[in-house]
């Protein structure tokens, strides 16, 4: 529903254009609405977007994106193939739009499965180690190792790769913040432009009717047109509120996700640099959970882009299809604003009112009416001149066509480009994060940093039955008993005979104190 609301403005445009077409069917109505001047200088401000990234307003890019989306295979929930003809009333079409984001839903599910499996594996391993410790002694080597002895080529390569990946993800996040801001502006302006135009049009239509009532009879159809425009404005205002609400949630979701990712990247870089196992484990664990949010972004923005790619190539046809056959030429006229003579035929009613007031003004000056009366008449006449100019500027095809084209450009260029680039960035972020988790695991497996004992040696703890094995060693063994225990302890002077080099026990399962 959120995706459909983004494009509900298209149907509002259609209804609005149909309403304007009815206004041209009656000459009396057109005389009220239009002026006898051919002035087309619009006074209404059409807002435009200046994206931070200029390429987001590229028409060439939008055409490539539309072609890319149009090649997607479409299937509904029953796996029946669906074409890309825009038809929101068809449930199968809506299902096919939703399923375009399904691959990212699978990635979210797989990420959740990995998280659950990892938690269960850790619990099983810890339980196994606990049972093993209860049944027999384990040898523990806590000899201090110099960093140079641990830094193997694999560890150096994985550390460097992880840092490069995390820095690249950080760069993508910075770019995504600007793209998200531009997308937010484009979505909001697409509905704000339309709502602003309708509001101004309703205001002028009401003023025209108000000024013409004392002069002549106003046809019922003209009053209906104004009331219909009001209803369209109310619908547009409600839609605007919904779009602003949904866009707020969309923008905040991505913004918060970006901030969480920045914090996660900081933790990852810190843990990689200091090679602290707890920090590395926390980085990977939290990263998998954040990865679910990452896949949600392209999973929701791709369907939006696919729907826009269906609308834009046939937008005029879509709007005209909602108009009855007998007024479709008028709809086409407003969409393209051709045959400008059709708008002529004047605001004779307003002109009659102006002529009547000018006669009254001349009479007032001739018979020396009070200055206040003369000023009121002059202000009244000036107001009618302004209203006549506004009606010529606002109530013709030009302003409607400009508003439509502005909205069309925002949707078919800025919005589709921004949503595509944002989806692409988050796909790249997700892939780079996944690879960085793998390289971080390699760093994790080589980050055992044992605690250094006070005398610079480690301690080897063994069972009493194993003393004979050590006494066979030709090297001197200095043994003593720990206070209150019957477990003999020996200094690590025997270690070099049991392990010829550090690599023999660096990755030993019995190393547990880091």
C-alpha positions as CSV (number, residue, x, y, z in Angstrom):
1,X,0.0,0.0,0.0
2,X,2.9,2.3,0.7
3,X,4.2,1.9,-2.8
4,X,0.7,2.6,-4.3
5,X,0.3,5.8,-2.3
6,X,3.5,7.1,-3.8
7,X,1.8,7.0,-7.2
8,X,-1.7,7.9,-6.2
9,X,-0.8,11.4,-7.3
10,X,-1.0,10.1,-10.9
11,X,-4.7,9.3,-10.5
12,X,-5.3,12.7,-8.9
13,X,-3.8,14.3,-12.0
14,X,-6.1,12.2,-14.1
15,X,-9.2,13.3,-12.2
16,X,-8.1,16.9,-12.2
17,X,-7.6,16.9,-16.0
18,X,-10.9,15.3,-16.6
19,X,-12.5,18.0,-14.5
20,X,-10.8,20.7,-16.6
21,X,-12.1,19.0,-19.7
22,X,-15.6,19.3,-18.5
23,X,-15.1,23.0,-18.1
24,X,-14.4,23.4,-21.8
25,X,-17.7,21.7,-22.9
26,X,-19.8,24.6,-21.9
27,X,-19.1,28.0,-23.4
28,X,-20.7,29.9,-20.5
29,X,-18.4,28.0,-18.1
30,X,-15.3,28.7,-20.2
31,X,-16.3,32.3,-20.3
32,X,-16.3,32.3,-16.5
33,X,-13.0,30.4,-16.1
34,X,-10.9,31.7,-19.0
35,X,-10.1,35.3,-20.2
36,X,-10.4,36.9,-23.6
37,X,-6.7,37.5,-23.5
38,X,-4.1,35.1,-24.8
39,X,-1.7,35.9,-22.0
40,X,0.0,32.7,-20.8
41,X,2.6,34.1,-18.3
42,X,2.1,31.8,-15.3
43,X,2.3,33.4,-11.9
44,X,2.3,30.1,-10.0
45,X,5.6,29.0,-8.6
46,X,6.6,25.5,-9.7
47,X,9.0,24.1,-7.2
48,X,11.9,22.1,-8.6
49,X,14.6,19.9,-7.0
50,X,18.3,20.6,-7.2
51,X,19.8,17.2,-6.2
52,X,23.1,17.1,-4.4
53,X,24.3,14.5,-6.9
54,X,23.6,16.0,-10.3
55,X,23.5,12.7,-12.1
56,X,20.3,11.8,-10.3
57,X,18.5,14.3,-12.6
58,X,19.9,12.7,-15.7
59,X,17.3,11.7,-18.3
60,X,19.7,9.3,-19.9
61,X,20.2,7.5,-16.6
62,X,16.5,7.2,-16.0
63,X,16.0,5.7,-19.5
64,X,18.7,3.1,-18.7
65,X,17.1,2.3,-15.4
66,X,13.6,1.9,-16.9
67,X,15.0,-0.4,-19.6
68,X,16.8,-2.4,-16.8
69,X,13.6,-2.8,-14.8
70,X,11.5,-3.7,-17.8
71,X,13.7,-6.8,-18.4
72,X,12.8,-8.2,-15.0
73,X,10.7,-11.4,-15.2
74,X,7.3,-10.9,-13.6
75,X,5.4,-13.6,-11.7
76,X,2.5,-13.6,-9.3
77,X,2.1,-15.7,-6.2
78,X,1.0,-18.6,-8.3
79,X,4.1,-18.3,-10.5
80,X,2.1,-17.3,-13.5
81,X,4.0,-14.9,-15.8
82,X,2.7,-11.3,-15.8
83,X,3.5,-8.6,-18.3
84,X,4.7,-5.1,-17.3
85,X,1.5,-3.3,-18.3
86,X,0.5,-1.0,-15.4
87,X,-2.8,-2.2,-13.9
88,X,-3.1,-1.5,-10.2
89,X,-6.6,-3.0,-10.2
90,X,-5.2,-6.4,-11.0
91,X,-4.1,-8.4,-8.0
92,X,-1.7,-10.4,-10.0
93,X,0.0,-7.3,-11.2
94,X,0.4,-6.1,-7.6
95,X,1.8,-9.5,-6.6
96,X,4.3,-9.4,-9.4
97,X,5.5,-6.0,-8.2
98,X,5.9,-7.3,-4.6
99,X,7.9,-10.4,-5.8
100,X,10.5,-8.2,-7.5
101,X,11.9,-7.5,-4.0
102,X,11.6,-11.2,-2.9
103,X,15.3,-12.1,-3.5
104,X,16.2,-9.6,-0.8
105,X,13.6,-11.1,1.5
106,X,15.3,-14.5,1.0
107,X,18.6,-12.8,2.0
108,X,17.0,-11.5,5.2
109,X,15.7,-15.0,6.0
110,X,19.2,-16.5,5.4
111,X,20.8,-13.9,7.6
112,X,18.4,-14.7,10.4
113,X,19.1,-18.5,9.9
114,X,22.9,-17.8,10.1
115,X,22.4,-15.8,13.3
116,X,20.3,-18.5,15.0
117,X,22.7,-21.3,13.8
118,X,25.7,-19.4,15.1
119,X,24.1,-18.9,18.5
120,X,23.2,-22.6,18.7
121,X,26.7,-23.6,17.7
122,X,28.3,-21.4,20.3
123,X,26.0,-22.8,23.0
124,X,26.9,-26.4,21.9
125,X,30.6,-25.7,21.8
126,X,30.6,-24.0,25.2
127,X,28.6,-26.8,26.7
128,X,31.0,-29.4,25.3
129,X,34.0,-27.5,26.6
130,X,32.4,-27.2,30.1
131,X,31.8,-31.0,30.2
132,X,35.4,-31.7,29.0
133,X,36.8,-29.4,31.8
134,X,34.8,-31.3,34.4
135,X,36.0,-34.7,33.3
136,X,39.8,-34.1,33.1
137,X,42.5,-31.5,33.3
138,X,43.4,-29.6,30.2
139,X,46.8,-28.4,29.3
140,X,46.9,-24.6,29.3
141,X,49.8,-22.7,27.7
142,X,49.8,-19.1,28.6
143,X,53.3,-18.2,27.4
144,X,53.7,-14.6,26.2
145,X,54.0,-14.4,22.4
146,X,55.5,-11.5,20.6
147,X,53.3,-9.9,18.0
148,X,55.8,-10.5,15.2
149,X,55.6,-14.2,15.9
150,X,51.8,-14.2,15.3
151,X,51.6,-12.0,12.3
152,X,51.5,-14.6,9.5
153,X,50.8,-13.7,5.9
154,X,47.2,-14.9,6.2
155,X,46.5,-12.7,9.2
156,X,48.1,-9.7,7.6
157,X,46.2,-10.2,4.3
158,X,42.8,-10.7,6.1
159,X,43.4,-7.7,8.3
160,X,44.3,-5.5,5.4
161,X,41.4,-6.7,3.3
162,X,38.9,-6.2,6.1
163,X,40.0,-2.6,6.7
164,X,39.7,-1.9,3.0
165,X,36.2,-3.4,2.9
166,X,35.1,-1.4,5.9
167,X,36.4,1.9,4.5
168,X,34.7,1.2,1.2
169,X,31.4,0.5,3.0
170,X,31.8,3.8,4.9
171,X,32.3,5.6,1.6
172,X,29.1,4.0,0.2
173,X,27.2,5.0,3.3
174,X,28.2,8.7,2.9
175,X,27.0,8.7,-0.7
176,X,23.8,6.9,0.3
177,X,23.0,9.7,2.8
178,X,23.0,12.3,0.0
179,X,21.0,10.1,-2.3
180,X,18.4,9.4,0.4
181,X,18.1,13.2,1.0
182,X,17.5,13.8,-2.8
183,X,15.0,11.0,-3.0
184,X,13.1,12.4,0.0
185,X,13.0,15.9,-1.6
186,X,11.8,14.5,-5.0
187,X,9.0,12.4,-3.4
188,X,7.7,15.3,-1.3
189,X,7.9,17.9,-4.1
190,X,6.0,15.6,-6.5
191,X,2.9,15.8,-4.4
192,X,3.5,19.3,-3.0
193,X,3.6,20.8,-6.5
194,X,0.2,19.3,-7.4
195,X,-1.4,20.2,-4.1
196,X,-0.2,23.8,-4.4
197,X,-1.5,24.1,-8.0
198,X,-4.9,22.8,-7.0
199,X,-5.1,25.1,-4.0
200,X,-4.4,28.1,-6.2
201,X,-6.8,27.0,-8.8
202,X,-9.6,26.5,-6.3
203,X,-8.9,30.0,-4.8
204,X,-9.2,31.7,-8.2
205,X,-12.2,29.7,-9.3
206,X,-14.1,30.8,-6.2
207,X,-13.1,34.4,-6.7
208,X,-14.3,34.3,-10.3
209,X,-17.7,32.9,-9.3
210,X,-18.0,35.4,-6.4
211,X,-17.4,38.4,-8.6
212,X,-19.7,37.1,-11.4
213,X,-22.7,36.3,-9.3
214,X,-24.0,39.9,-9.1
215,X,-23.5,40.4,-12.8
216,X,-25.2,37.4,-14.3
217,X,-26.6,34.0,-13.6
218,X,-23.9,31.4,-12.9
219,X,-24.6,28.0,-14.5
220,X,-25.0,25.1,-12.2
221,X,-22.3,23.2,-14.0
222,X,-19.8,25.9,-13.3
223,X,-20.6,25.6,-9.6
224,X,-20.2,21.9,-9.8
225,X,-16.8,22.3,-11.4
226,X,-15.6,24.4,-8.5
227,X,-17.0,22.0,-5.9
228,X,-15.4,19.1,-7.8
229,X,-12.1,20.8,-7.8
230,X,-12.4,21.3,-4.0
231,X,-13.1,17.6,-3.6
232,X,-10.0,16.7,-5.7
233,X,-8.0,19.2,-3.5
234,X,-9.3,17.5,-0.4
235,X,-8.3,14.1,-1.7
236,X,-4.9,15.5,-2.8
237,X,-4.4,17.0,0.7
238,X,-5.2,13.7,2.4
239,X,-2.9,11.8,0.0
240,X,-0.2,14.4,0.7
241,X,-0.4,13.8,4.4
242,X,-0.1,10.0,3.8
243,X,2.9,10.4,1.5
244,X,4.6,12.7,3.9
245,X,4.0,10.2,6.7
246,X,5.2,7.2,4.8
247,X,8.2,9.1,3.4
248,X,9.1,10.2,6.9
249,X,9.2,6.6,8.0
250,X,11.2,5.6,4.9
251,X,13.7,8.4,5.3
252,X,14.1,7.8,9.0
253,X,14.6,4.0,8.5
254,X,17.5,4.6,6.1
255,X,19.0,7.4,8.2
256,X,18.9,5.3,11.4
257,X,20.3,2.3,9.5
258,X,23.2,4.5,8.2
259,X,24.0,5.7,11.7
260,X,23.9,2.2,13.1
261,X,26.2,1.1,10.3
262,X,28.6,3.9,11.0
263,X,28.8,2.8,14.6
264,X,29.3,-0.8,13.5
265,X,32.1,0.1,11.1
266,X,33.8,2.1,13.9
267,X,33.6,-1.0,16.1
268,X,34.9,-3.2,13.3
269,X,37.9,-1.0,12.5
270,X,38.8,-0.7,16.2
271,X,38.6,-4.5,16.7
272,X,40.6,-5.2,13.6
273,X,43.3,-2.7,14.6
274,X,43.7,-3.8,18.2
275,X,42.8,-7.4,17.3
276,X,40.7,-7.9,20.4
277,X,38.6,-11.0,20.2
278,X,35.6,-9.9,22.2
279,X,35.3,-6.8,20.0
280,X,35.7,-8.9,16.8
281,X,33.0,-11.3,18.0
282,X,30.7,-8.4,18.9
283,X,31.3,-6.8,15.5
284,X,30.4,-10.0,13.6
285,X,27.3,-10.7,15.8
286,X,25.9,-7.2,15.7
287,X,26.8,-6.9,12.0
288,X,24.7,-9.9,11.1
289,X,21.7,-8.4,12.8
290,X,22.3,-5.0,11.1
291,X,22.7,-6.9,7.8
292,X,19.0,-7.7,7.9
293,X,18.2,-4.0,7.8
294,X,20.5,-3.5,4.9
295,X,18.7,-6.0,2.8
296,X,15.3,-4.5,3.6
297,X,16.3,-1.2,1.8
298,X,16.7,-2.7,-1.8
299,X,13.9,-5.1,-1.0
300,X,11.5,-2.2,-0.7
301,X,12.9,0.3,-3.2
302,X,13.2,-2.1,-6.1
303,X,9.4,-2.7,-6.3
304,X,8.9,1.1,-6.2
305,X,11.3,1.5,-9.1
306,X,9.7,-1.3,-11.1
307,X,6.3,0.3,-10.8
308,X,7.6,3.6,-11.9
309,X,9.3,2.0,-14.9
310,X,5.9,0.6,-15.8
311,X,4.1,4.0,-15.5
312,X,6.6,6.4,-17.1
313,X,6.7,5.1,-20.7
314,X,2.9,5.1,-21.0
315,X,1.9,7.8,-18.5
316,X,-0.1,9.9,-21.0
317,X,-2.0,6.7,-22.1
318,X,-2.6,5.7,-18.5
319,X,-4.2,9.1,-17.7
320,X,-6.2,9.2,-20.9
321,X,-7.5,5.7,-20.2
322,X,-9.3,7.0,-17.1
323,X,-11.1,9.7,-19.1
324,X,-14.4,9.0,-21.0
325,X,-14.1,8.7,-24.8
326,X,-16.1,11.9,-25.4
327,X,-13.7,14.1,-23.5
328,X,-10.4,12.3,-24.2
329,X,-9.4,15.0,-26.8
330,X,-9.6,17.6,-24.0
331,X,-7.4,15.4,-21.7
332,X,-4.8,15.2,-24.5
333,X,-5.1,19.0,-24.9
334,X,-4.3,19.6,-21.3
335,X,-1.5,17.1,-21.2
336,X,0.3,18.6,-24.2
337,X,-1.2,22.1,-24.3
338,X,-1.6,22.3,-28.1
339,X,-4.0,24.4,-30.1
340,X,-3.8,27.4,-27.8
341,X,-6.7,29.1,-29.5
342,X,-9.0,26.7,-27.7
343,X,-8.3,28.6,-24.5
344,X,-9.4,31.9,-26.0
345,X,-13.0,33.1,-25.7
346,X,-12.8,35.3,-22.9
347,X,-13.6,36.3,-19.4
348,X,-16.5,38.5,-20.6
349,X,-18.2,38.2,-17.3
350,X,-15.3,39.8,-15.5
351,X,-14.9,42.4,-18.2
352,X,-18.6,43.3,-17.8
353,X,-18.0,43.8,-14.1
354,X,-14.9,45.9,-14.7
355,X,-16.8,48.1,-17.3
356,X,-19.7,48.5,-14.9
357,X,-17.3,49.6,-12.1
358,X,-15.4,52.0,-14.4
359,X,-18.7,53.7,-15.3
360,X,-19.5,54.1,-11.6
361,X,-16.0,55.5,-11.0
362,X,-16.4,58.1,-13.7
363,X,-19.8,59.0,-12.3
364,X,-18.3,59.3,-8.8
365,X,-15.5,61.6,-10.1
366,X,-18.0,63.6,-12.2
367,X,-20.3,64.3,-9.2
368,X,-17.5,64.7,-6.8
369,X,-18.2,61.7,-4.5
370,X,-16.1,61.4,-1.4
371,X,-12.5,60.3,-1.8
372,X,-13.1,57.2,0.2
373,X,-15.8,56.1,-2.3
374,X,-13.5,56.8,-5.2
375,X,-10.6,54.9,-3.6
376,X,-12.9,51.9,-2.9
377,X,-14.0,51.8,-6.5
378,X,-10.4,52.1,-7.8
379,X,-9.2,49.3,-5.5
380,X,-12.2,47.2,-6.6
381,X,-11.4,47.7,-10.3
382,X,-7.7,46.9,-9.7
383,X,-8.6,43.7,-7.8
384,X,-10.8,42.7,-10.8
385,X,-7.9,43.4,-13.2
386,X,-5.6,41.2,-11.1
387,X,-8.3,38.5,-10.9
388,X,-8.7,38.6,-14.7
389,X,-5.0,38.3,-15.2
390,X,-4.8,35.4,-12.7
391,X,-7.7,33.6,-14.4
392,X,-5.9,33.9,-17.7
393,X,-2.7,32.6,-16.2
394,X,-4.0,29.9,-13.9
395,X,-7.1,28.6,-15.6
396,X,-5.7,27.6,-18.9
397,X,-3.8,24.6,-20.2
398,X,-0.3,26.0,-19.7
399,X,-0.1,26.0,-16.0
400,X,-1.8,22.6,-15.8
401,X,0.6,21.2,-18.4
402,X,3.6,22.6,-16.6
403,X,2.5,21.2,-13.3
404,X,2.0,17.8,-14.9
405,X,5.3,17.8,-16.6
406,X,7.1,18.9,-13.4
407,X,5.5,16.1,-11.5
408,X,6.2,13.7,-14.3
409,X,9.9,14.7,-14.4
410,X,10.2,14.3,-10.6
411,X,8.7,10.8,-10.7
412,X,10.3,9.5,-13.9
413,X,13.7,11.0,-13.5
414,X,14.6,12.0,-10.0
415,X,12.6,9.5,-8.0
416,X,13.4,6.4,-10.1
417,X,17.1,7.4,-10.4
418,X,17.5,8.0,-6.7
419,X,15.7,4.8,-5.7
420,X,17.8,2.8,-8.1
421,X,21.1,4.3,-6.9
422,X,20.1,3.9,-3.3
423,X,19.2,0.2,-3.9
424,X,22.4,-0.4,-5.7
425,X,24.5,1.2,-2.9
426,X,22.8,-0.9,-0.2
427,X,23.3,-4.1,-2.3
428,X,27.0,-3.2,-2.5
429,X,27.1,-2.4,1.2
430,X,25.5,-5.8,2.0
431,X,27.9,-7.7,-0.1
432,X,31.0,-5.9,1.2
433,X,29.8,-6.4,4.8
434,X,29.3,-10.1,4.2
435,X,32.8,-10.4,2.9
436,X,34.2,-8.4,5.7
437,X,32.6,-10.8,8.2
438,X,34.4,-13.7,6.6
439,X,37.8,-12.0,6.6
440,X,37.1,-10.9,10.2
441,X,36.6,-14.6,11.2
442,X,40.1,-15.3,9.8
443,X,41.5,-12.4,11.9
444,X,39.5,-13.8,14.8
445,X,41.1,-17.2,14.5
446,X,44.6,-15.7,14.6
447,X,44.0,-13.2,17.3
448,X,44.7,-15.3,20.4
449,X,46.6,-13.0,22.7
450,X,47.5,-14.9,25.9
451,X,48.0,-13.1,29.2
452,X,51.6,-12.5,30.2
453,X,52.6,-13.9,33.6
454,X,54.5,-11.9,36.1
455,X,57.8,-13.7,35.5
456,X,57.5,-13.6,31.7
457,X,56.7,-17.3,31.5
458,X,53.6,-19.4,31.0
459,X,52.3,-22.2,33.1
460,X,51.6,-25.7,32.1
461,X,49.1,-27.5,34.3
462,X,48.9,-31.3,34.1
463,X,47.5,-34.3,36.0
464,X,49.5,-36.3,38.6
465,X,49.6,-39.3,36.4
466,X,51.5,-37.4,33.8
467,X,54.5,-36.5,36.0
468,X,56.4,-39.6,34.8
469,X,56.2,-38.4,31.3
470,X,57.8,-35.2,32.1
471,X,60.5,-36.7,34.4
472,X,61.8,-38.7,31.4
473,X,62.8,-35.4,29.8
474,X,66.5,-34.9,30.1
475,X,66.1,-31.2,30.7
476,X,65.8,-29.8,34.3
477,X,62.3,-29.4,35.6
478,X,61.6,-27.0,38.4
479,X,58.4,-28.1,40.0
480,X,56.5,-26.9,43.0
481,X,53.0,-27.3,44.4
482,X,50.4,-24.7,44.5
483,X,49.1,-23.7,47.9
484,X,46.2,-25.8,49.1
485,X,46.3,-28.0,45.9
486,X,47.9,-31.3,45.1
487,X,48.5,-30.3,41.5
488,X,52.1,-29.8,40.6
489,X,53.1,-26.9,38.5
490,X,56.2,-26.6,36.4
491,X,57.7,-23.6,34.8
492,X,57.7,-23.4,31.1
493,X,61.3,-24.4,30.7
494,X,60.0,-27.8,29.4
495,X,57.8,-26.1,26.8
496,X,60.5,-25.9,24.1
497,X,60.9,-29.6,24.2
498,X,57.2,-30.3,24.0
499,X,56.6,-27.7,21.3
500,X,59.5,-27.0,19.0
501,X,58.1,-23.6,17.9
502,X,55.3,-21.3,18.7
503,X,53.2,-22.3,15.7
504,X,52.8,-25.8,17.2
505,X,50.6,-24.5,19.9
506,X,49.4,-21.1,18.6
507,X,46.2,-22.6,17.3
508,X,45.9,-25.4,19.9
509,X,42.5,-25.9,21.2
510,X,43.7,-25.8,24.8
511,X,44.7,-22.2,24.6
512,X,41.9,-20.4,26.4
513,X,43.2,-17.4,28.3
514,X,43.3,-14.3,26.0
